[in-house]
Amino acid sequence: MTDRDDAFDLYDLRVEVVATDRPMVCGHRAGDWFEVRGENLTLPAGQPFSIYALAALLPLLPAKQRPTHAHDWMTTDAEIACPDPNCGARFRITRLGTRTFRHSEVTAVPLPRP
């Protein structure tokens, strides 16, 4: 196996708070954001982000990081509603550039030999 055999690409993501015509009641502010790069989540210094909104977003982020078919809803659908039914906030997930990772650098489990 050569060194390149264990490479794979993931999208970097930006998740941004988007206002709607309904009021935001959870302390969200339009324009607030965080980014996901590999397994790491980063927020701007001093900017909070609701753990309840984050809990609703977390299951979708690994799927949005991976390349998907052009007709897959995961490719086209980018806005997620706040989990509080009384809140009008939406969270837009935008795919940024891709980043290359190596299986051998992200896990101790070896790839199966052909």
Secondary structure by P-SEA (a helix, b strand, c coil): ccccccbbbbbbbbbbbbbcccccccccccccccccccccccccccbbbbaaaaaaacccccccccccccccccccccccccccccccbbbbbbbcbbbbbbcccccccccccc
